[in-house]
Amino acid sequence: NHVSVSAIAKLKDETAVTLKGTLLKHLNEDNYEFSDGTGVILLDIDDDLWQGKPISAKTPVTIIGEIDIDYKPTKRVEVDVDQVQF
């Protein structure tokens, strides 16, 4: 289910998504900012998914995961990543 970042806002919690784009920056721990040119989304990527590969802001990646929406304290949408393809 390949989607654009801009379309994620219309999707339901736990919807499976595939995104293609680049990582903008590492925020903290497992949190990264990602963009495909249509918008920016927060990704939650576990360390072991990197398979030891160096990642920079210009590395094109395909992200497979599911939408994770939190409503407290405010609505926040991110993608919980299951797989990173290089």
Secondary structure, DSSP 4 states (H G I P E B T S, - for coil): -B--GGGGGGSPTT-EEEEEEEEEEEEETTEEEEE-SS-EEEEE--GGGGTT----TT-EEEEEEEEEEE-SSS-EEEEEEEEEE-
